[in-house]
Amino acid sequence: MQTKSILQLADLKKIAAAAEAEALKNNWAVSISIVDDGGHLLWLQRLDGAAPISAQIAPAKARTSALGRRESRIYEEMINGGRVSFLSAPGLDGLLEGGVPIMKDGQCLGAVGVSGVKSVEDAQIARAGIAAIGL
């Protein structure tokens, strides 16, 4: 039997605080979500001024990233490259850049999804959050 690390509440708080700090440093109004490895929502926060739709998009990006064990931008790139069949993939509805998996020792612990600014900036915020736990 194998064992694996899991995200704990203390990890979520560190990730969220660092992601929020990155967003605020850049004056970006975003929603930040964190999911576990099964795509289940563990954390969601919408910063002041963030569009209401961002609170729907951020968890979708995180879920897509966690379930696929890769950045959500990969799906966006495949679709833009002509593989539109991914639009029908079950359970994957955040097919935009901004979802980043939380990986440790080759295993996915979950993902961070951010929405509200340019997709590359969303991903920047997500990575800043993940870096706060040393990954």
C-alpha positions as CSV (number, residue, x, y, z in Angstrom):
1,M,0.0,0.0,0.0
2,Q,1.2,3.5,-0.8
3,T,1.0,6.6,1.3
4,K,0.7,10.2,0.1
5,S,0.7,13.7,1.4
6,I,-2.6,15.6,1.7
7,L,-3.4,19.2,2.0
8,Q,-4.3,20.4,5.5
9,L,-6.1,23.5,6.6
10,A,-2.7,25.1,7.5
11,D,-1.5,24.5,3.9
12,L,-4.7,26.0,2.5
13,K,-4.3,29.2,4.6
14,K,-0.6,29.6,3.5
15,I,-1.5,29.1,-0.1
16,A,-4.4,31.5,0.0
17,A,-2.5,34.1,1.9
18,A,0.4,34.1,-0.5
19,A,-1.9,34.1,-3.6
20,E,-3.9,37.0,-2.1
21,A,-0.7,38.9,-1.4
22,E,0.5,38.4,-5.0
23,A,-2.8,39.6,-6.3
24,L,-3.0,42.7,-4.0
25,K,0.7,43.6,-4.8
26,N,-0.4,43.9,-8.4
27,N,-3.8,45.5,-7.7
28,W,-5.5,42.5,-9.3
29,A,-9.1,41.7,-8.2
30,V,-9.5,38.0,-8.5
31,S,-11.1,34.9,-7.0
32,I,-8.8,32.2,-5.6
33,S,-9.8,28.6,-5.2
34,I,-8.1,25.5,-3.9
35,V,-9.3,21.9,-4.5
36,D,-8.1,18.5,-3.4
37,D,-6.8,15.8,-5.7
38,G,-10.4,14.8,-6.6
39,G,-11.3,18.4,-7.5
40,H,-13.4,19.0,-4.4
41,L,-13.5,22.6,-3.3
42,L,-11.5,23.2,-0.1
43,W,-11.1,27.0,-0.3
44,L,-12.7,29.9,-2.2
45,Q,-12.3,33.6,-1.7
46,R,-13.3,36.5,-3.9
47,L,-11.3,39.6,-3.4
48,D,-12.9,43.0,-3.3
49,G,-13.8,44.2,-6.8
50,A,-13.5,40.7,-8.4
51,A,-16.3,40.0,-10.9
52,P,-18.9,37.6,-9.6
53,I,-18.3,35.2,-12.5
54,S,-14.7,34.7,-11.3
55,A,-16.0,32.8,-8.3
56,Q,-17.4,30.2,-10.7
57,I,-14.4,30.1,-13.1
58,A,-11.6,29.8,-10.5
59,P,-12.9,26.5,-9.0
60,A,-13.5,25.2,-12.5
61,K,-9.9,25.9,-13.4
62,A,-8.6,24.3,-10.2
63,R,-10.8,21.2,-10.6
64,T,-9.7,20.8,-14.3
65,S,-6.1,21.1,-13.2
66,A,-6.4,18.6,-10.3
67,L,-8.3,16.0,-12.2
68,G,-5.9,16.2,-15.2
69,R,-2.8,16.4,-13.0
70,R,-1.6,19.3,-15.3
71,E,-2.0,23.0,-15.7
72,S,-5.4,23.9,-17.2
73,R,-3.6,25.9,-19.9
74,I,-2.6,22.6,-21.5
75,Y,-6.3,22.0,-22.4
76,E,-6.7,25.5,-23.7
77,E,-3.6,25.0,-25.9
78,M,-4.9,21.7,-27.2
79,I,-8.3,23.2,-28.1
80,N,-6.7,26.2,-29.7
81,G,-4.5,23.8,-31.7
82,G,-7.6,22.1,-33.1
83,R,-8.4,19.3,-30.7
84,V,-11.9,20.7,-30.0
85,S,-13.0,17.3,-28.8
86,F,-11.7,18.3,-25.3
87,L,-14.6,20.6,-25.1
88,S,-16.7,17.5,-24.4
89,A,-14.4,16.0,-21.7
90,P,-16.6,15.0,-18.7
91,G,-16.0,17.0,-15.6
92,L,-13.6,19.5,-17.2
93,D,-15.2,22.9,-17.6
94,G,-12.3,25.2,-16.7
95,L,-10.3,24.8,-19.9
96,L,-8.5,28.1,-19.5
97,E,-5.1,29.0,-18.2
98,G,-5.1,29.8,-14.5
99,G,-5.4,26.3,-12.9
100,V,-2.1,25.0,-11.5
101,P,-1.7,21.5,-9.9
102,I,-0.1,21.1,-6.5
103,M,2.5,18.4,-7.0
104,K,4.7,16.6,-4.5
105,D,6.9,13.6,-5.2
106,G,5.2,13.1,-8.5
107,Q,1.7,13.0,-6.9
108,C,-1.0,15.6,-7.2
109,L,-2.3,16.9,-3.9
110,G,-4.8,19.3,-5.5
111,A,-4.7,22.5,-7.4
112,V,-5.1,26.2,-7.2
113,G,-7.4,28.1,-9.6
114,V,-7.5,31.8,-10.1
115,S,-9.7,34.0,-12.2
116,G,-10.2,37.7,-12.7
117,V,-7.2,39.1,-14.7
118,K,-5.3,37.9,-17.8
119,S,-4.9,34.1,-17.7
120,V,-1.1,34.3,-17.5
121,E,-1.6,36.6,-14.4
122,D,-4.1,34.2,-12.9
123,A,-1.5,31.4,-13.2
124,Q,1.2,33.7,-11.7
125,I,-1.0,34.2,-8.6
126,A,-1.7,30.4,-8.4
127,R,2.0,29.6,-8.5
128,A,2.8,32.2,-5.9
129,G,0.3,30.5,-3.6
130,I,1.8,27.0,-4.2
131,A,5.3,28.3,-3.6
132,A,4.3,29.3,-0.1
133,I,4.2,25.7,1.0
134,G,7.6,25.0,-0.7
135,L,6.3,23.2,-3.8
